[in-house]
Amino acid sequence: MTGLPGRALLERHLLDAFARADHSVSLILADVNGLKTINDRFGHRAGDRLLHRVAGILADVAGGLGPEAVAARIGGDEFAIAAVGVSVQDVEAATARIDAAAADLGDGTGLARGYARLAGDAPGSRSPSVAVHGLLALADAQLYVNKSSHPGRAIPTKAPAEPVRTTQSLLAQLDIELRADQTVEKRLVHAAELIAEEANAAAWWLSRQVGDAVVDIACGKTRERPLHWDEPEHPVVLEPKAYRLDDFSATRLALAGATFDATLTDGPEAERAILAYFGYRSVIGAGGTDDTGSGWLIEIYGDFLTENLSGWGANLLAAVDAALVRAR
């Protein structure tokens, strides 16, 4: 109807781009605000005309992003542009053009849009299909932020988050579980399990520093991840591997006894990429060194059921420190 290709072609284009792994891949998502209102008040022909105008805007903007840019209609009121090998400045200029054109639409309440950009060999990438899902998740999260701030959008309210448990209370419970004869790994696993459960997190991960990398040691889930509208039908499983610290500056700092946090829309880019690749929404991390000088890291991952994960950073750091102290 709009003359643009559909979601299948867009995803094939993204898969091909990531399979080459030699260029950055960018994705802009746009959502037509108020389409249902237009259809209800003025009829579906008016809605179709609006979609045609939006398609024209996206096609025109894609034309300015080089020969490998593709505009597509990926849903009823959802559009996308995929571009290969363009700079951040080019993508930001393209979104600015979309914003300016949307202001002249007149009908509806404009366009909400978000974008994301990943290197073909971004940290954590497992396969082109995983990379495509990650890029879609990152762009969609930015789209949601944009749409949520739009006055024409009704935002569902969430129940208030449970108050973060006091550090003293948590450490008292952890002290009961830790024993001097346990290995460092076992004590840190106890700490990870406790914080993940208390924070209603989805999963935890324990890693150890080996040279200039961190190596996966153990992991666990507090629940089976429920399917959600932006998660893959078959959730990706993170396989043990080593991650270069040069790619993860926040991890390097955490190993020295600090914390970090990230969400799909905020925080260190490498951590956001990991979240997107593996279907989580937020992460906190904290680390420290044992008496041999080895660095350890615990990461706690949240899904869409997890509230206020960033508020648990101090508790996680205290739990890591307690586990390492008991090991000495």
C-alpha positions, 0 to 999 in steps of 0.5 A, spaced: 500 500 500 505 504 501 510 502 496 515 500 501 518 493 502 516 489 509 519 487 515 522 480 512 526 484 507 528 489 512 531 483 516 534 480 510 538 486 509 540 487 516 542 479 516 546 480 510 550 487 513 552 483 519 554 477 516 559 481 512 561 484 519 566 490 516 561 496 517 557 499 522 549 498 521 544 503 523 537 502 524 532 508 525 525 506 527 519 511 526 512 510 529 505 514 527 502 517 533 495 517 532 493 513 526 487 510 530 484 516 531 485 518 524 482 512 522 476 513 527 474 520 526 476 521 518 476 514 515 481 509 513 482 513 507 485 518 511 489 514 515 492 511 508 493 517 506 497 519 512 501 512 511 503 514 504 506 521 506 510 518 512 512 512 507 515 518 502 518 521 508 522 515 510 524 513 503 526 520 502 531 520 508 533 513 506 535 516 499 540 521 503 544 515 507 547 512 501 546 506 496 545 501 502 540 504 506 533 501 505 526 504 508 521 499 510 514 498 513 515 493 518 508 494 521 501 497 521 504 504 523 511 502 524 516 504 519 524 503 519 530 505 515 536 500 515 543 503 513 550 501 513 557 504 514 554 511 515 556 515 521 553 517 527 552 524 525 549 522 518 544 518 523 542 524 527 541 528 521 537 523 518 532 523 524 532 530 525 530 530 518 524 526 520 522 530 526 522 536 521 518 533 516 513 530 521 512 537 524 509 538 517 504 532 517 498 536 520 494 529 521 495 525 527 500 527 533 506 526 529 512 521 529 515 518 534 522 515 532 528 512 535 535 509 532 541 505 534 547 503 531 552 497 532 559 495 529 558 489 525 563 485 530 560 489 536 562 486 543 558 480 545 555 478 538 554 471 536 551 471 529 548 475 524 541 473 527 543 475 534 546 482 532 539 483 528 535 482 534 540 486 538 539 492 534 532 492 533 531 492 541 536 498 542 532 502 537 526 500 539 528 502 546 529 509 544 523 509 540 519 508 546 523 513 550 521 518 545 514 516 544 513 516 552 515 523 552 510 525 547 503 528 549 499 524 545 501 518 548 498 515 554 503 511 558 501 505 562 503 507 570 507 502 574 506 500 581 511 503 585 518 499 586 519 495 592 524 499 597 531 497 596 533 492 602 538 495 607 545 493 606 546 491 613 540 487 613 542 483 607 549 482 609 546 479 616 543 474 611 549 473 607 553 472 613 549 466 615 550 463 608 558 464 607 563 459 611 570 460 611 571 453 608 568 455 602 571 457 595 571 464 593 567 462 587 562 459 592 561 465 596 560 469 590 555 465 587 551 466 594 552 473 594 549 473 586 544 469 588 541 473 594 542 480 590 538 477 584 533 474 588 532 480 593 532 485 587 527 481 583 532 480 577 532 475 572 539 472 572 546 473 575 553 472 572 559 471 575 566 472 572 573 472 573 579 476 571 584 472 567 589 477 564 586 483 560 579 479 559 574 477 564 572 469 563 565 467 565 565 462 571 558 461 573 551 463 572 544 462 574 536 465 573 531 466 578 526 465 573 524 462 566 524 469 562 517 470 560 516 472 552 515 479 551 513 483 545 520 485 543 524 478 545 526 473 541 521 467 540 527 462 542 531 467 547 539 467 546 543 463 551 549 466 553 555 461 552 561 461 556 567 466 553 572 471 555 570 478 554 576 483 552 577 489 558 579 494 552 571 493 550 568 494 556 571 500 560 565 499 566 567 492 567 575 494 568 573 499 573 568 495 577 574 489 578 577 495 582 572 495 587 566 499 583 559 499 580 556 500 574 549 500 571 546 500 564 539 500 561 537 499 554 537 506 553 542 509 558 549 507 560 556 504 557 555 502 550 558 495 550 554 494 556 547 496 552 549 492 546 550 486 551 543 487 554 540 487 547 543 481 544 541 477 550 534 480 551 535 483 558 533 490 560 538 492 565 544 490 569 548 492 575 555 490 576 560 490 582 567 487 583 573 486 587 579 482 588 581 476 592 587 475 597 591 472 591 590 479 587 585 476 582 579 480 580 572 478 580 565 481 577 558 479 579 553 482 574 545 482 575 540 482 569 533 485 569 528 484 565 521 487 564 519 485 571 525 488 574 524 494 578 529 499 580 535 495 579 540 501 579 538 502 586 541 495 588 548 497 586 551 499 593 548 492 596 551 488 590 558 492 592 557 490 599 555 483 598 561 482 593 566 485 598 563 481 604 564 474 600 571 476 598 573 478 605 570 472 608 575 468 603 581 471 606 
